[in-house]
């Protein structure tokens, strides 16, 4: 199993000249993926987060996009993808210690306004990380 590189988050921040919203939680999440699914699982997690980030953006701007006549399919995609990413978070957290597991549950898995806000910030970060991973793959084909 290939592990997520330790410097991935720092490299993504440097590349985009940004500060990730949820960096400390992302470190915890990466550690969980390194124990559970490795880089491939984390890449899939990032893809789902990037996809959700785009869906929420389209939903928010749907009134200004003439091609969007019905937002119901977008809402269904959001529901399905949020279910997928929360399942990924739960599965990844199985191998974490109890305190770390509780943190993930409290910050992202509770049905609360605060956890939704945290998820949205996480999706924004995952959008940037996935873009960085794509850039990295294109420029380092090995």
N, C-alpha and C positions, 0 to 999 in steps of 0.2 A: 504494500500500500504506500503510495506516494503521499507525503505529508504536505500540508499547506506551509509555504515558506514563512519563517518567523518575521521577515522584514516586509511582507506583502503590504500591510497597512501603511507603514511609513513610506514605502515606495509609491503607493497609490496617492497618498497625500502630497508627496513631493512632485509627482508627475502632473497632477491637476492643480497644484498650488491651493489646496483646500485643507480644512480640518474636518475630519469625519465627525459626525454628530454623536455616534455611539461607539467610539473607539474602544473604550474599556470593556464594553459588553462584547464587541466583535473579537477581542482577544480571547475572552472566555469561550465564545462560540467556536472560534478557530481551534482552541484547545480541545473542545468537545468533538469537533469533526476529525481532528487528528487522532483521537482515541477510537472513533467510531467508523467513519467512512473515508477519511483522508481528503485529499485534494479534489477528487472527482465528486464526492458528496458536497463539498463546499462550493465547487463551481456550479453544481445544479441548484444549490441554495441561492447563490448569487443571481443565477439566471431567473429564478422565480421572483426574487426581490426586484430585479430590474424590470421584469414583465409587469409586476404589480405597480411599480412606480409609474410606468407608462400608462397603464390602465387608469390609475387615479388621475393622472394628468389629462387624459382624454375625457374622462367623466366630468372633471371640473370645467373643462373648456368646451364641452359638447354643445352648448348653446351657440358657440361661435364657429362651430365646424359644420358647414352645410351638409357634408357627407353623412354625418351622424343624425339619423332620423329617429332611431329607437335606442335608448340606452339600456334596455333590459338585457340584451346579450352581454353588454359590458359588465353590468352588475352581476350576472351569473358567472362570468369569467373571474371577476374579483372574488366572489364567494368561494369558488372552486380553488382558486390560487391561494387565498388566505388559509383555507383548510389545509392545502398542501404544505405551505410554509410553516404553519403551526405544528403540523405533524413532523416535519423535518426538525424543528426546534425540539420537540418532545423526544424524538428518537436520538438526536445528538446529545441531549442532556442526560440520558441514561447512565453514561459513564462518568459524569461529573460527580463531585462530592455533594453532600446534601445541601450545604449552604449555597453553592453555585447553582444547583438545580432549582432551589427556591427563588434565587434571584431571577433566573430566566422565566420561571412561572409568574412571578410578581410583575416583572417589567413587560412581558410580551404575551403571556397566555391567559391572564385573567380577562374576563369580559368587563372591562372598565374603560372609561374615557382616557385615562392615563396610559393604559397598555396600548390602546389604538394609536394614541399620539406617538408612543415609543416605536410601534411598528412602522408608522409612516416615516419617521426619522431613520429607522433601520433600512427601509426600502430605498430611501434616497442614497444612503451609504452604499448599499449593495449595488445600486445602479452604477455608481462611480467605480466600485471595485470590479464589477463585471467588465466595464469598459477598459479598465486597466489590464485585467487578465487577457482580454482579447488583443489589446495592443502588445502585451508581452509575448503572447503566442505567435503573433505575426512577425515579431522581430527576433524571436529566439525559437526557431522551429525544432530544436533538439528537445 
